[in-house]
Amino acid sequence: MQVVANGVNLNYEIDGPEGAPWLTFSNSLASDMSMWDAQWDFLKDRYRVLRYDTRGHGGSEAAPAPYSMDMLVDDIIGLWDALGVEKSHFVGLSMGGMYSLGLAIRYRDRLNSIVCCNARADAPAAFAQAWDDRIALVREKGVEALVEPTIERWFTEGFRESAPETMDKIRATIRATSDIGYEGCARALQGLDYLSRMENIQIPALIIAGTQDLGTPPAGMREIGAKLPGSEFLELDPGAHFSCVERSEAVNAALEAFLAKHT
């Protein structure tokens, strides 16, 4: 289904009992809502589950760049407003996890809790430069050039070898990402500046990290948790960047316990 939210057509799905607490899932850069299939199936009988494709990804419109983090967070608020969602739990990974922090900073009253998976809260020079390099590669060769390097960053070697069908599915979602959407979101990530804005955020939060995640390592995730008083922290070993897929059962168990405490 699609709806206009914050001036862009967003693709979304809803399942679960009407009247149940809302639970929203947000995807990473170069992915789509299908990354949450395991969590969707596990939780949709107990929550009113909403997942969507961020702009420029999956079935959502690839609106012209530039994008900003505030714009991408406002897409979520526009989606909630269009669907009549007053408050929701929010779960995001990587870029989606960063949205959880933006929501907590700017729209605390719309949240019941946040789950921030495999993310970061700032954009130091090396991080910003990496996106310049990837954008240049996409402009020259298209998103296809990023498929294999992304797979290697997102998953441990052992998981890649043990789950070839899953790897092919993830490759397909990367390939389906719009060049415009990729660059727009990558530029937004270069402006990421939440760490300095996270003082005194009082919200139930679960932080999930992967021991082998080199892009958003556990040390940085612990720094995010330290800014959120009373937050819970889970480190998955083995586990790289795409924890909701590689460690789906562990993530499901953590979500089940955390959400039950805050619903």
Contacts in CASP RR format, 6 or more apart in sequence:
PFRMAT RR
TARGET T0000
AUTHOR 0000-0000-0000
METHOD contacts of the structure
MODEL  1
MQVVANGVNLNYEIDGPEGAPWLTFSNSLASDMSMWDAQWDFLKDRYRVL
RYDTRGHGGSEAAPAPYSMDMLVDDIIGLWDALGVEKSHFVGLSMGGMYS
LGLAIRYRDRLNSIVCCNARADAPAAFAQAWDDRIALVREKGVEALVEPT
IERWFTEGFRESAPETMDKIRATIRATSDIGYEGCARALQGLDYLSRMEN
IQIPALIIAGTQDLGTPPAGMREIGAKLPGSEFLELDPGAHFSCVERSEA
VNAALEAFLAKHT
1 11 0 8 1.000
1 12 0 8 1.000
1 13 0 8 1.000
1 14 0 8 1.000
2 9 0 8 1.000
2 10 0 8 1.000
2 11 0 8 1.000
2 12 0 8 1.000
2 59 0 8 1.000
2 60 0 8 1.000
3 9 0 8 1.000
3 10 0 8 1.000
3 12 0 8 1.000
3 79 0 8 1.000
3 82 0 8 1.000
3 83 0 8 1.000
4 10 0 8 1.000
4 82 0 8 1.000
5 75 0 8 1.000
5 78 0 8 1.000
5 79 0 8 1.000
5 81 0 8 1.000
5 82 0 8 1.000
6 71 0 8 1.000
6 74 0 8 1.000
6 75 0 8 1.000
6 77 0 8 1.000
6 78 0 8 1.000
6 79 0 8 1.000
7 63 0 8 1.000
8 55 0 8 1.000
8 60 0 8 1.000
8 61 0 8 1.000
8 63 0 8 1.000
8 75 0 8 1.000
9 60 0 8 1.000
9 61 0 8 1.000
10 52 0 8 1.000
10 53 0 8 1.000
10 55 0 8 1.000
10 60 0 8 1.000
10 61 0 8 1.000
10 75 0 8 1.000
10 79 0 8 1.000
11 33 0 8 1.000
11 52 0 8 1.000
11 53 0 8 1.000
11 58 0 8 1.000
11 59 0 8 1.000
11 60 0 8 1.000
12 33 0 8 1.000
12 50 0 8 1.000
12 51 0 8 1.000
12 52 0 8 1.000
12 53 0 8 1.000
12 79 0 8 1.000
12 83 0 8 1.000
13 33 0 8 1.000
13 50 0 8 1.000
13 51 0 8 1.000
13 52 0 8 1.000
14 48 0 8 1.000
14 49 0 8 1.000
14 50 0 8 1.000
14 83 0 8 1.000
15 40 0 8 1.000
15 44 0 8 1.000
15 48 0 8 1.000
15 49 0 8 1.000
16 44 0 8 1.000
16 45 0 8 1.000
16 47 0 8 1.000
16 48 0 8 1.000
16 49 0 8 1.000
17 45 0 8 1.000
17 46 0 8 1.000
17 48 0 8 1.000
18 48 0 8 1.000
19 48 0 8 1.000
20 46 0 8 1.000
20 47 0 8 1.000
20 48 0 8 1.000
21 47 0 8 1.000
21 48 0 8 1.000
21 88 0 8 1.000
21 89 0 8 1.000
21 112 0 8 1.000
21 259 0 8 1.000
21 263 0 8 1.000
22 47 0 8 1.000
22 48 0 8 1.000
22 49 0 8 1.000
22 50 0 8 1.000
22 85 0 8 1.000
22 87 0 8 1.000
22 88 0 8 1.000
22 89 0 8 1.000
22 112 0 8 1.000
23 43 0 8 1.000
23 47 0 8 1.000
23 48 0 8 1.000
23 49 0 8 1.000
23 50 0 8 1.000
23 88 0 8 1.000
23 89 0 8 1.000
23 91 0 8 1.000
23 259 0 8 1.000
24 49 0 8 1.000
24 50 0 8 1.000
24 51 0 8 1.000
24 52 0 8 1.000
24 76 0 8 1.000
24 80 0 8 1.000
24 85 0 8 1.000
24 88 0 8 1.000
24 89 0 8 1.000
24 90 0 8 1.000
24 91 0 8 1.000
25 33 0 8 1.000
25 36 0 8 1.000
25 39 0 8 1.000
25 40 0 8 1.000
25 49 0 8 1.000
25 50 0 8 1.000
25 51 0 8 1.000
25 52 0 8 1.000
25 91 0 8 1.000
25 92 0 8 1.000
26 51 0 8 1.000
26 52 0 8 1.000
26 54 0 8 1.000
26 76 0 8 1.000
26 90 0 8 1.000
26 91 0 8 1.000
26 92 0 8 1.000
26 93 0 8 1.000
26 95 0 8 1.000
26 96 0 8 1.000
26 97 0 8 1.000
26 99 0 8 1.000
26 100 0 8 1.000
27 33 0 8 1.000
27 35 0 8 1.000
27 36 0 8 1.000
27 51 0 8 1.000
27 53 0 8 1.000
27 54 0 8 1.000
27 57 0 8 1.000
27 92 0 8 1.000
27 93 0 8 1.000
27 95 0 8 1.000
27 96 0 8 1.000
28 35 0 8 1.000
28 93 0 8 1.000
28 94 0 8 1.000
28 95 0 8 1.000
28 96 0 8 1.000
28 242 0 8 1.000
29 57 0 8 1.000
29 94 0 8 1.000
29 95 0 8 1.000
29 177 0 8 1.000
29 182 0 8 1.000
29 185 0 8 1.000
29 186 0 8 1.000
29 189 0 8 1.000
30 57 0 8 1.000
30 143 0 8 1.000
30 146 0 8 1.000
30 150 0 8 1.000
30 173 0 8 1.000
30 174 0 8 1.000
30 177 0 8 1.000
30 182 0 8 1.000
31 57 0 8 1.000
31 170 0 8 1.000
31 173 0 8 1.000
31 174 0 8 1.000
31 177 0 8 1.000
32 53 0 8 1.000
32 57 0 8 1.000
32 58 0 8 1.000
32 59 0 8 1.000
32 173 0 8 1.000
32 176 0 8 1.000
32 177 0 8 1.000
33 51 0 8 1.000
33 52 0 8 1.000
33 53 0 8 1.000
33 58 0 8 1.000
34 169 0 8 1.000
34 173 0 8 1.000
35 93 0 8 1.000
35 170 0 8 1.000
35 173 0 8 1.000
35 242 0 8 1.000
35 244 0 8 1.000
35 245 0 8 1.000
36 51 0 8 1.000
36 91 0 8 1.000
36 244 0 8 1.000
38 244 0 8 1.000
38 245 0 8 1.000
38 248 0 8 1.000
38 249 0 8 1.000
38 251 0 8 1.000
38 252 0 8 1.000
39 91 0 8 1.000
39 244 0 8 1.000
39 248 0 8 1.000
39 251 0 8 1.000
39 252 0 8 1.000
39 255 0 8 1.000
40 49 0 8 1.000
40 51 0 8 1.000
42 252 0 8 1.000
42 255 0 8 1.000
42 256 0 8 1.000
43 49 0 8 1.000
43 252 0 8 1.000
43 255 0 8 1.000
43 256 0 8 1.000
43 259 0 8 1.000
47 89 0 8 1.000
47 259 0 8 1.000
47 263 0 8 1.000
50 79 0 8 1.000
50 83 0 8 1.000
50 85 0 8 1.000
50 88 0 8 1.000
52 60 0 8 1.000
52 76 0 8 1.000
52 79 0 8 1.000
53 59 0 8 1.000
53 60 0 8 1.000
54 60 0 8 1.000
54 72 0 8 1.000
54 75 0 8 1.000
54 95 0 8 1.000
54 96 0 8 1.000
54 185 0 8 1.000
55 61 0 8 1.000
55 62 0 8 1.000
55 63 0 8 1.000
55 67 0 8 1.000
55 72 0 8 1.000
55 75 0 8 1.000
55 181 0 8 1.000
55 185 0 8 1.000
56 62 0 8 1.000
56 63 0 8 1.000
56 177 0 8 1.000
56 178 0 8 1.000
56 180 0 8 1.000
56 181 0 8 1.000
56 182 0 8 1.000
56 184 0 8 1.000
56 185 0 8 1.000
57 177 0 8 1.000
57 178 0 8 1.000
57 181 0 8 1.000
57 185 0 8 1.000
58 173 0 8 1.000
58 176 0 8 1.000
58 177 0 8 1.000
62 178 0 8 1.000
62 180 0 8 1.000
62 181 0 8 1.000
63 180 0 8 1.000
64 180 0 8 1.000
65 180 0 8 1.000
65 181 0 8 1.000
65 183 0 8 1.000
65 184 0 8 1.000
65 187 0 8 1.000
66 184 0 8 1.000
66 187 0 8 1.000
66 188 0 8 1.000
67 181 0 8 1.000
67 184 0 8 1.000
67 185 0 8 1.000
67 187 0 8 1.000
67 188 0 8 1.000
68 188 0 8 1.000
68 191 0 8 1.000
69 98 0 8 1.000
69 99 0 8 1.000
69 102 0 8 1.000
69 188 0 8 1.000
69 189 0 8 1.000
69 191 0 8 1.000
69 192 0 8 1.000
69 193 0 8 1.000
69 194 0 8 1.000
70 102 0 8 1.000
70 106 0 8 1.000
71 188 0 8 1.000
72 95 0 8 1.000
72 99 0 8 1.000
72 185 0 8 1.000
72 188 0 8 1.000
73 99 0 8 1.000
73 102 0 8 1.000
73 103 0 8 1.000
73 106 0 8 1.000
73 107 0 8 1.000
76 90 0 8 1.000
76 99 0 8 1.000
76 103 0 8 1.000
77 103 0 8 1.000
77 107 0 8 1.000
77 110 0 8 1.000
79 85 0 8 1.000
80 86 0 8 1.000
80 88 0 8 1.000
80 110 0 8 1.000
86 110 0 8 1.000
87 109 0 8 1.000
87 110 0 8 1.000
87 111 0 8 1.000
87 112 0 8 1.000
88 110 0 8 1.000
88 111 0 8 1.000
88 112 0 8 1.000
89 111 0 8 1.000
89 112 0 8 1.000
89 113 0 8 1.000
89 114 0 8 1.000
89 115 0 8 1.000
89 259 0 8 1.000
89 262 0 8 1.000
89 263 0 8 1.000
90 99 0 8 1.000
90 100 0 8 1.000
90 103 0 8 1.000
90 111 0 8 1.000
90 113 0 8 1.000
90 114 0 8 1.000
90 115 0 8 1.000
91 100 0 8 1.000
91 114 0 8 1.000
91 115 0 8 1.000
91 117 0 8 1.000
91 255 0 8 1.000
92 99 0 8 1.000
92 100 0 8 1.000
92 115 0 8 1.000
92 116 0 8 1.000
92 117 0 8 1.000
92 119 0 8 1.000
93 117 0 8 1.000
93 118 0 8 1.000
93 119 0 8 1.000
93 242 0 8 1.000
93 243 0 8 1.000
93 244 0 8 1.000
94 117 0 8 1.000
94 118 0 8 1.000
94 119 0 8 1.000
94 216 0 8 1.000
94 241 0 8 1.000
95 119 0 8 1.000
95 185 0 8 1.000
95 189 0 8 1.000
96 119 0 8 1.000
97 114 0 8 1.000
97 116 0 8 1.000
97 117 0 8 1.000
97 118 0 8 1.000
97 119 0 8 1.000
98 116 0 8 1.000
98 119 0 8 1.000
98 120 0 8 1.000
98 121 0 8 1.000
98 189 0 8 1.000
98 192 0 8 1.000
98 194 0 8 1.000
100 114 0 8 1.000
100 115 0 8 1.000
100 116 0 8 1.000
100 119 0 8 1.000
100 205 0 8 1.000
101 114 0 8 1.000
101 116 0 8 1.000
101 119 0 8 1.000
101 121 0 8 1.000
101 194 0 8 1.000
101 198 0 8 1.000
101 224 0 8 1.000
102 194 0 8 1.000
103 110 0 8 1.000
103 111 0 8 1.000
103 114 0 8 1.000
104 111 0 8 1.000
104 114 0 8 1.000
104 198 0 8 1.000
104 201 0 8 1.000
104 203 0 8 1.000
104 205 0 8 1.000
104 228 0 8 1.000
105 194 0 8 1.000
105 197 0 8 1.000
105 198 0 8 1.000
105 201 0 8 1.000
108 201 0 8 1.000
108 202 0 8 1.000
108 203 0 8 1.000
111 203 0 8 1.000
112 204 0 8 1.000
112 262 0 8 1.000
112 263 0 8 1.000
113 203 0 8 1.000
113 204 0 8 1.000
113 205 0 8 1.000
113 206 0 8 1.000
113 258 0 8 1.000
113 259 0 8 1.000
113 262 0 8 1.000
114 203 0 8 1.000
114 204 0 8 1.000
114 205 0 8 1.000
114 206 0 8 1.000
115 205 0 8 1.000
115 206 0 8 1.000
115 207 0 8 1.000
115 208 0 8 1.000
115 255 0 8 1.000
115 258 0 8 1.000
116 205 0 8 1.000
116 206 0 8 1.000
116 207 0 8 1.000
116 208 0 8 1.000
116 221 0 8 1.000
116 224 0 8 1.000
117 207 0 8 1.000
117 208 0 8 1.000
117 209 0 8 1.000
117 243 0 8 1.000
117 244 0 8 1.000
117 251 0 8 1.000
118 208 0 8 1.000
118 209 0 8 1.000
118 210 0 8 1.000
118 213 0 8 1.000
118 216 0 8 1.000
118 221 0 8 1.000
118 241 0 8 1.000
118 242 0 8 1.000
118 243 0 8 1.000
119 216 0 8 1.000
119 221 0 8 1.000
119 224 0 8 1.000
120 127 0 8 1.000
120 192 0 8 1.000
120 215 0 8 1.000
120 216 0 8 1.000
120 220 0 8 1.000
120 221 0 8 1.000
120 224 0 8 1.000
121 192 0 8 1.000
121 194 0 8 1.000
121 195 0 8 1.000
121 198 0 8 1.000
121 223 0 8 1.000
121 224 0 8 1.000
121 227 0 8 1.000
122 192 0 8 1.000
122 193 0 8 1.000
122 194 0 8 1.000
122 195 0 8 1.000
122 196 0 8 1.000
123 189 0 8 1.000
123 190 0 8 1.000
123 191 0 8 1.000
123 192 0 8 1.000
123 193 0 8 1.000
127 189 0 8 1.000
127 190 0 8 1.000
128 190 0 8 1.000
128 191 0 8 1.000
131 186 0 8 1.000
131 187 0 8 1.000
131 189 0 8 1.000
131 190 0 8 1.000
132 190 0 8 1.000
134 146 0 8 1.000
134 186 0 8 1.000
135 182 0 8 1.000
135 183 0 8 1.000
135 186 0 8 1.000
135 187 0 8 1.000
137 145 0 8 1.000
137 146 0 8 1.000
138 145 0 8 1.000
138 146 0 8 1.000
138 179 0 8 1.000
138 182 0 8 1.000
138 183 0 8 1.000
139 179 0 8 1.000
139 183 0 8 1.000
142 179 0 8 1.000
143 174 0 8 1.000
143 175 0 8 1.000
143 177 0 8 1.000
143 179 0 8 1.000
143 182 0 8 1.000
144 175 0 8 1.000
146 174 0 8 1.000
146 182 0 8 1.000
147 171 0 8 1.000
147 174 0 8 1.000
147 175 0 8 1.000
150 174 0 8 1.000
151 160 0 8 1.000
151 167 0 8 1.000
151 170 0 8 1.000
151 171 0 8 1.000
151 174 0 8 1.000
152 160 0 8 1.000
153 214 0 8 1.000
153 215 0 8 1.000
153 240 0 8 1.000
153 241 0 8 1.000
154 170 0 8 1.000
154 240 0 8 1.000
154 241 0 8 1.000
154 242 0 8 1.000
154 246 0 8 1.000
155 167 0 8 1.000
155 170 0 8 1.000
155 240 0 8 1.000
155 241 0 8 1.000
155 242 0 8 1.000
155 245 0 8 1.000
155 246 0 8 1.000
156 212 0 8 1.000
156 238 0 8 1.000
156 239 0 8 1.000
156 240 0 8 1.000
156 246 0 8 1.000
158 238 0 8 1.000
159 238 0 8 1.000
159 239 0 8 1.000
159 240 0 8 1.000
159 246 0 8 1.000
160 167 0 8 1.000
166 245 0 8 1.000
170 242 0 8 1.000
170 245 0 8 1.000
195 223 0 8 1.000
195 224 0 8 1.000
195 227 0 8 1.000
198 224 0 8 1.000
198 227 0 8 1.000
198 228 0 8 1.000
199 227 0 8 1.000
201 227 0 8 1.000
201 228 0 8 1.000
202 229 0 8 1.000
203 228 0 8 1.000
204 230 0 8 1.000
204 231 0 8 1.000
204 258 0 8 1.000
204 261 0 8 1.000
204 262 0 8 1.000
205 225 0 8 1.000
205 228 0 8 1.000
205 230 0 8 1.000
205 231 0 8 1.000
205 232 0 8 1.000
206 231 0 8 1.000
206 232 0 8 1.000
206 233 0 8 1.000
206 234 0 8 1.000
206 254 0 8 1.000
206 255 0 8 1.000
206 258 0 8 1.000
207 221 0 8 1.000
207 222 0 8 1.000
207 224 0 8 1.000
207 225 0 8 1.000
207 228 0 8 1.000
207 231 0 8 1.000
207 232 0 8 1.000
207 233 0 8 1.000
207 234 0 8 1.000
208 221 0 8 1.000
208 234 0 8 1.000
208 235 0 8 1.000
208 236 0 8 1.000
208 243 0 8 1.000
208 251 0 8 1.000
208 254 0 8 1.000
209 216 0 8 1.000
209 217 0 8 1.000
209 218 0 8 1.000
209 220 0 8 1.000
209 221 0 8 1.000
209 222 0 8 1.000
209 233 0 8 1.000
209 234 0 8 1.000
209 235 0 8 1.000
209 236 0 8 1.000
209 243 0 8 1.000
210 217 0 8 1.000
210 218 0 8 1.000
210 221 0 8 1.000
210 235 0 8 1.000
210 236 0 8 1.000
210 237 0 8 1.000
210 239 0 8 1.000
210 240 0 8 1.000
210 241 0 8 1.000
210 243 0 8 1.000
210 247 0 8 1.000
211 218 0 8 1.000
211 235 0 8 1.000
211 236 0 8 1.000
211 237 0 8 1.000
211 238 0 8 1.000
211 239 0 8 1.000
212 237 0 8 1.000
212 238 0 8 1.000
212 239 0 8 1.000
212 240 0 8 1.000
213 239 0 8 1.000
213 240 0 8 1.000
213 241 0 8 1.000
213 243 0 8 1.000
214 240 0 8 1.000
214 241 0 8 1.000
215 241 0 8 1.000
216 241 0 8 1.000
218 235 0 8 1.000
221 233 0 8 1.000
221 235 0 8 1.000
222 233 0 8 1.000
225 231 0 8 1.000
225 233 0 8 1.000
232 258 0 8 1.000
234 250 0 8 1.000
234 254 0 8 1.000
236 243 0 8 1.000
236 247 0 8 1.000
236 250 0 8 1.000
236 251 0 8 1.000
238 246 0 8 1.000
238 247 0 8 1.000
239 246 0 8 1.000
239 247 0 8 1.000
240 246 0 8 1.000
243 250 0 8 1.000
243 251 0 8 1.000
244 251 0 8 1.000
END
